[in-house]
Amino acid sequence: MAAADDLAFDPWDQTFVSDPYPAYAELRERGRVIHYEPTDQWLVPHHADVSALLRDRRLGRTYQHRFTHEDFGRTAPPPEHEPFHVLNDHGMLDLEPPDHTRIRRLVSKAFTPRTVEALRPYVQNLANDLVAALVEAGGGDLLTDVAEPLPVAVIAEMLGIPESDRAQLRPWSADICGMYELNPPEETAAKAVRASVEFSDYLRELIAERRERPGDDLVSGLIAAHDEGDRLTEQEMISTAVLLLNAGHEATVNATVNGWWALFRNPDQLAALRADHSLIPSAIEELMRYDTPLQLFERWVLDEVEIDGTVIPRGAEIAMLFGSANHDPAVFAAPQRLDLTRKDNPHISFSAGIHYCIGAPLARIELAASMTALLEKAPTLTLAAEPKRKPNFVIRGLEGLSVKIG
C-alpha cells in the first residue's frame, strides 16, 4: 500500500483538473492501490486492476441490498438530500442484482443492435442540420450548437419527451450530476436536490399521460412491461428515465468537445482525419481513451478484497481511475500520444461488467455522426479561442469550445 499525501493528485486543484495525466503516472509508479485520506477512498490507477474490479462481484455500486448504513459502518445521507438519493438509488447504475438485472433486461429492449441501428438516419440528419447551422453562422460554440443538442434530442426522442419540454433537460442533468463529484459542497447538493424534485415531478406527469395515451417510446414501453407482469415501480421508471437522459448525453457531450479540443492541439492527427474519413471509428475510440469523459468510478467493498498484498476491508470505498487506466503504458504504447490509427485500444471509458454502458453503441453512432458532419461540412473548422476547462474532476468537460469556419 502507498499513501497519496505527497502526490499531485488533487481533484479540487484546477491545475490538476486541467491535466490530471502526469499525476496519474505518479500514482501508477507509487503502487497498485493508494489510500487517499481526503475522500477516504482507495485509488486504483492501473488498467488491469480497474478492469478486473469492474467485474468483481465482491464490489457493488450499492451496499443497501445487503447491509444497513449502520451494519456497513457508514452514515446515512442527511435527510435534506433524500430527494436526490431516492432518485439516484432506484436507477440501475446504482442497483445490484436482482433489481439491476430486472430493470436492465427491460431497458435493453430499447437498445438492441437492430433498434439502435435504426436510429442512425435520424441521428445523422440531425447532426447534419446542426453543423449546417454552425457553418451558416460562420462558427459558434461547438458545445452548445452541436455537442449538446444532438444526444439530448436523441435520448429525449427515445423517451418520448416533447420538443417543447427539452430545454430544461440539460440544466436538470447538470445539477444532478454535480453530486457525482468528490465531496460536493452543500450548494451543489442543494441544486441537485432541487433538480431531482423538479425532474421527478415532470416525469411523474409524463408517465401519467402515457398511461392514458401510450406512444411508441421507451416510457410507454416501461409502463407496458409493468402491466404485463414485469414489476417496475413508478419510482424505478422515473429513475430509469433520468439515468438514461443523464448517461445518454453527458458522456457524448464531453467526448465530443474533449475530442475536438484534442484534435486542435494535435494538428497532424486532425489533418490525417480530414484526409481519410475511414479513420472515424478508430478516432472515436482513441479520443475517448485520450481524454476520458468519466475519470473516476466508485464501488463499495461488500466482501474484503486484496490488491497487491493490501487487504481492503468490507465497508471501504474503491475509486477506479478510468483516466489513469486509459493511459497505462502496460496496455497502451506511448499512451500520452494521440494516435487515431491505434489498433489495440481496450479503453474502459464505457466501464465493464454488469454496469457496462448500455448506450455505448448509440453513443458511438452519435459521435460518428457529428464527426462526419463536421469533417464534411466544415473542413476548415478552426479554434476561435482557448477553451476553459470545467472545474469538475469526475465528469471531465469544457465550459465551451469556440470555433470558426476558415
C-alpha positions in Angstrom: 0.0 0.0 0.0 1.1 3.5 -0.8 0.0 6.9 0.6 -1.2 9.8 -1.5 -0.4 12.6 0.9 2.6 14.0 -1.1 1.2 13.3 -4.6 0.0 15.8 -7.1 -3.4 14.1 -7.2 -5.8 16.8 -6.0 -9.3 16.7 -7.6 -10.1 20.3 -6.3 -7.0 21.9 -7.7 -7.6 23.4 -11.1 -4.0 22.8 -12.3 -4.6 19.1 -11.7 -8.1 19.2 -13.2 -6.7 20.8 -16.4 -4.3 17.9 -16.9 -4.5 15.0 -14.4 -2.5 12.6 -16.5 1.0 13.4 -15.1 -0.4 12.8 -11.6 -1.8 9.5 -12.8 1.6 8.4 -14.0 2.9 9.2 -10.5 0.1 7.2 -8.9 0.8 4.2 -11.1 4.5 4.3 -10.1 3.6 4.5 -6.5 1.6 1.3 -6.4 -1.5 -0.6 -7.4 -3.7 0.8 -4.6 -3.3 4.1 -2.8 -5.3 5.3 0.2 -6.5 8.9 -0.3 -7.3 10.4 3.0 -9.4 13.5 1.8 -12.1 11.2 0.5 -11.3 8.1 2.5 -11.1 6.1 -0.8 -8.7 3.6 -2.2 -7.4 4.8 -5.5 -6.8 2.1 -8.2 -4.8 3.6 -11.1 -3.7 0.5 -13.2 -5.7 -0.8 -16.2 -5.5 -4.5 -15.2 -6.8 -3.8 -11.7 -9.6 -1.5 -12.8 -10.7 -3.9 -15.5 -10.8 -6.8 -13.0 -12.5 -4.9 -10.2 -15.3 -3.7 -12.6 -16.2 -7.4 -13.0 -15.6 -8.4 -9.3 -18.9 -9.2 -7.6 -17.3 -8.6 -4.2 -17.7 -4.9 -5.0 -21.0 -3.1 -5.6 -22.4 0.2 -6.6 -24.6 0.0 -3.5 -24.5 -2.0 -0.3 -28.1 -1.4 0.9 -29.3 -4.7 -0.8 -27.1 -6.5 1.9 -26.4 -4.1 4.7 -27.9 -1.2 6.6 -25.8 2.0 6.9 -25.0 1.1 10.4 -24.0 -2.5 9.6 -21.7 -1.2 6.9 -20.1 1.4 9.1 -21.4 4.3 7.1 -23.5 7.3 8.0 -26.9 7.8 6.2 -27.1 10.8 3.9 -28.6 13.9 5.5 -32.5 14.0 5.3 -32.4 17.1 3.2 -30.6 15.2 0.5 -33.3 12.5 0.3 -34.9 13.5 -3.0 -31.6 13.1 -4.8 -30.8 9.8 -3.2 -34.3 8.4 -3.8 -34.0 9.3 -7.5 -30.4 8.1 -7.8 -30.6 4.9 -5.8 -33.5 3.5 -7.9 -31.7 3.7 -11.2 -30.0 0.6 -12.5 -26.5 2.1 -12.4 -26.7 2.2 -8.6 -28.5 -1.1 -8.1 -27.2 -4.6 -7.8 -28.8 -7.9 -8.8 -31.6 -9.0 -8.8 -33.1 -5.4 -9.1 -30.3 -4.3 -11.6 -30.9 -7.4 -13.7 -34.6 -7.0 -13.8 -34.5 -3.3 -14.9 -31.6 -3.7 -17.3 -33.4 -6.6 -19.0 -36.4 -4.3 -19.7 -34.4 -1.3 -20.8 -32.1 -3.4 -23.0 -35.1 -4.0 -25.3 -34.7 -0.3 -26.4 -31.0 -0.7 -27.1 -30.9 -3.9 -29.2 -28.4 -3.6 -32.2 -31.3 -3.5 -34.6 -33.1 -0.7 -32.7 -30.0 1.4 -32.3 -29.0 0.9 -35.9 -32.5 2.1 -37.0 -31.8 5.4 -35.3 -28.7 6.1 -37.4 -30.5 8.0 -40.2 -32.3 10.2 -37.6 -29.0 10.9 -35.8 -27.1 11.7 -38.9 -29.8 14.0 -40.3 -29.9 15.9 -37.0 -26.1 16.2 -36.9 -26.1 17.5 -40.5 -28.7 20.1 -39.6 -26.8 21.3 -36.5 -23.5 21.5 -38.3 -25.1 23.3 -41.3 -26.4 25.9 -39.0 -23.0 26.3 -37.4 -21.4 26.7 -40.8 -24.1 29.3 -41.9 -23.3 31.3 -38.8 -19.6 31.2 -39.6 -18.9 29.4 -36.3 -20.1 29.4 -32.8 -19.8 27.2 -29.7 -19.3 23.6 -30.6 -20.6 22.6 -27.2 -24.0 24.4 -27.2 -24.5 24.3 -31.0 -23.7 20.7 -31.8 -22.3 18.6 -28.9 -25.3 19.1 -26.5 -28.4 19.3 -28.7 -27.6 16.1 -30.7 -27.6 13.5 -27.9 -30.2 15.3 -25.8 -32.6 15.3 -28.7 -31.9 11.6 -29.4 -32.5 10.3 -25.9 -35.4 12.7 -25.4 -36.9 11.3 -28.6 -36.4 7.7 -27.3 -38.1 8.6 -24.0 -40.9 10.4 -25.7 -40.3 13.8 -24.2 -41.9 16.5 -26.3 -39.6 19.0 -28.0 -41.3 21.9 -26.2 -40.1 20.4 -22.8 -36.5 19.6 -23.7 -34.8 22.9 -22.9 -34.8 22.1 -19.2 -33.3 18.6 -19.5 -29.7 19.7 -19.8 -29.8 22.1 -16.8 -31.6 19.4 -14.7 -28.9 16.9 -15.7 -26.0 19.2 -15.0 -27.3 20.0 -11.5 -27.9 16.3 -10.7 -24.5 15.2 -12.0 -22.8 17.7 -9.7 -23.4 15.3 -6.9 -21.1 12.7 -8.5 -18.1 14.9 -7.8 -15.9 14.1 -4.8 -17.1 15.7 -1.6 -19.6 18.0 -3.3 -20.3 21.3 -1.3 -23.7 21.9 0.1 -24.6 24.4 -2.6 -24.1 21.7 -5.2 -26.2 19.3 -3.1 -29.0 21.8 -2.9 -29.0 22.3 -6.7 -29.1 18.5 -7.2 -32.0 18.1 -4.7 -34.0 20.8 -6.4 -33.3 19.4 -9.9 -34.2 15.9 -8.6 -37.6 17.1 -7.3 -38.4 19.1 -10.5 -37.3 16.4 -12.9 -39.2 13.7 -10.9 -42.3 15.8 -10.8 -42.1 16.3 -14.6 -41.6 12.6 -15.3 -44.4 11.6 -13.0 -46.8 13.8 -15.1 -45.4 12.3 -18.3 -45.9 8.8 -17.0 -49.5 9.6 -16.1 -50.1 11.0 -19.6 -48.5 7.9 -21.3 -50.7 5.6 -19.2 -53.7 7.4 -20.8 -52.2 7.8 -24.2 -49.4 5.3 -24.9 -46.9 6.1 -27.6 -44.1 4.4 -29.4 -41.5 5.4 -26.9 -39.4 4.0 -24.0 -41.6 5.4 -21.2 -44.7 3.8 -22.7 -42.7 0.6 -23.1 -41.8 0.5 -19.5 -45.4 1.1 -18.5 -46.5 -1.7 -20.8 -43.8 -4.1 -19.4 -45.1 -3.3 -15.8 -48.7 -4.0 -16.8 -47.6 -7.3 -18.4 -46.1 -8.6 -15.2 -42.5 -7.3 -15.2 -42.9 -5.4 -12.0 -41.4 -1.9 -12.3 -42.4 0.7 -9.7 -43.2 4.3 -10.7 -40.0 5.4 -8.9 -38.0 2.9 -10.9 -39.5 4.2 -14.1 -38.6 7.8 -13.1 -35.1 6.9 -12.0 -34.5 4.9 -15.2 -35.6 7.8 -17.4 -33.4 10.2 -15.5 -30.4 7.9 -15.7 -30.9 7.3 -19.4 -31.1 11.0 -20.0 -28.1 11.8 -17.9 -25.9 8.9 -19.0 -27.3 9.1 -22.5 -25.8 12.5 -23.2 -23.2 13.5 -20.6 -20.5 11.2 -21.9 -21.3 12.0 -25.6 -21.3 15.8 -25.0 -18.0 15.7 -23.2 -16.4 13.2 -25.5 -17.3 15.5 -28.4 -15.7 18.7 -27.0 -12.8 16.9 -25.3 -12.2 15.1 -28.6 -12.2 18.2 -30.8 -10.1 20.1 -28.4 -7.6 17.2 -28.5 -7.7 17.3 -32.3 -7.0 21.1 -32.4 -4.0 20.5 -30.1 -2.7 17.7 -32.4 -3.0 19.2 -35.9 -1.1 16.3 -37.5 -3.8 13.9 -36.4 -6.6 16.3 -37.4 -5.0 16.6 -40.9 -4.8 12.8 -41.2 -8.5 12.5 -40.2 -9.6 15.2 -42.7 -7.6 13.3 -45.4 -9.1 9.9 -44.5 -12.6 9.8 -43.1 -12.3 6.0 -42.8 -10.3 6.7 -39.6 -13.5 7.9 -37.9 -14.3 4.7 -36.0 -10.7 4.3 -34.6 -10.6 8.1 -34.0 -13.6 7.9 -31.7 -12.1 5.1 -29.6 -8.8 6.9 -29.4 -10.3 10.2 -28.4 -12.4 8.6 -25.7 -9.2 6.9 -24.4 -7.0 10.0 -24.7 -9.2 12.4 -22.7 -11.7 10.2 -20.8 -15.1 11.8 -20.2 -15.6 9.9 -16.9 -12.4 10.0 -14.9 -13.4 8.0 -11.8 -15.9 5.3 -10.9 -16.7 4.3 -7.4 -17.6 0.9 -5.9 -18.2 -0.3 -2.3 -16.4 -3.2 -0.9 -19.1 -5.8 0.1 -16.6 -8.5 0.9 -12.9 -7.8 1.6 -10.6 -7.8 -1.4 -6.8 -8.0 -1.6 -4.8 -5.9 -4.1 -1.1 -6.5 -4.2 -0.9 -7.6 -0.6 -3.1 -4.9 0.7 -6.4 -6.1 2.2 -9.2 -3.6 1.6 -12.0 -4.3 4.2 -15.7 -4.5 3.8 -17.2 -1.1 4.1 -14.4 0.7 2.3 -14.8 2.6 -1.0 -12.7 2.0 -4.1 -12.2 4.7 -6.7 -11.3 3.3 -10.0 -9.4 5.8 -12.1 -10.6 5.4 -15.6 -8.4 8.2 -16.9 -5.3 6.7 -15.4 -6.2 3.2 -16.7 -6.6 4.5 -20.2 -3.1 5.9 -20.0 -1.4 2.9 -18.6 1.8 2.1 -20.6 1.4 -1.5 -19.6 -1.6 -1.7 -22.0 -1.2 1.3 -24.4 2.0 2.1 -26.3 3.0 5.7 -25.8 -0.3 6.5 -24.1 0.4 10.2 -23.9 0.4 10.3 -27.7 -2.8 10.8 -29.6 -2.8 8.2 -32.4 -6.0 7.9 -34.4 -4.7 4.8 -36.1 -4.3 2.9 -32.8 -5.4 -0.7 -33.4 -5.2 -2.3 -30.0 -7.4 0.0 -27.9 -9.1 -1.7 -24.9 -10.1 1.5 -23.2 -12.6 1.3 -20.4 -14.4 4.6 -21.0 -17.7 2.7 -21.1 -16.9 0.7 -18.0 -17.2 -3.1 -17.9 -19.0 -5.9 -16.2 -22.7 -5.8 -15.4 -22.6 -2.0 -15.4 -21.1 -1.7 -18.9 -22.8 1.3 -20.6 -26.0 0.0 -22.2 -26.0 3.0 -24.5 -22.4 2.6 -25.8 -23.5 1.6 -29.3 -25.8 4.6 -29.6 -23.1 6.9 -28.2 -20.7 5.7 -30.9 -23.3 6.4 -33.6 -23.8 9.9 -32.3 -20.1 10.6 -32.1 -19.6 9.3 -35.6 -22.5 11.4 -36.9 -21.3 14.7 -35.5 -17.7 14.0 -36.5 -18.7 13.0 -40.1 -20.9 16.1 -40.4 -18.1 18.4 -39.1 -15.5 16.9 -41.4 -17.7 17.0 -44.5 -19.5 20.3 -44.0 -16.8 22.3 -42.0 -13.5 21.1 -43.4 -11.8 24.4 -42.5 -13.1 24.4 -38.9 -10.6 26.0 -36.5 -10.4 27.0 -32.9 -11.5 30.6 -32.3 -10.5 30.9 -28.6 -8.7 28.9 -25.9 -11.4 26.9 -24.1 -11.9 26.9 -20.4 -12.0 23.6 -18.6 -15.0 22.9 -16.3 -13.9 22.8 -12.6 -15.3 19.3 -12.2 -12.9 16.3 -12.0 -15.1 13.2 -12.1 -17.1 14.2 -15.2 -14.5 15.9 -17.4 -15.6 18.5 -19.9 -15.2 22.1 -21.1 -17.2 25.2 -20.4 -17.4 25.7 -24.2 -15.5 25.3 -27.4 -15.5 28.4 -29.6 -14.9 27.6 -33.3 -14.9 29.4 -36.6 -15.1 28.4 -40.2 -11.8 29.0 -42.1 
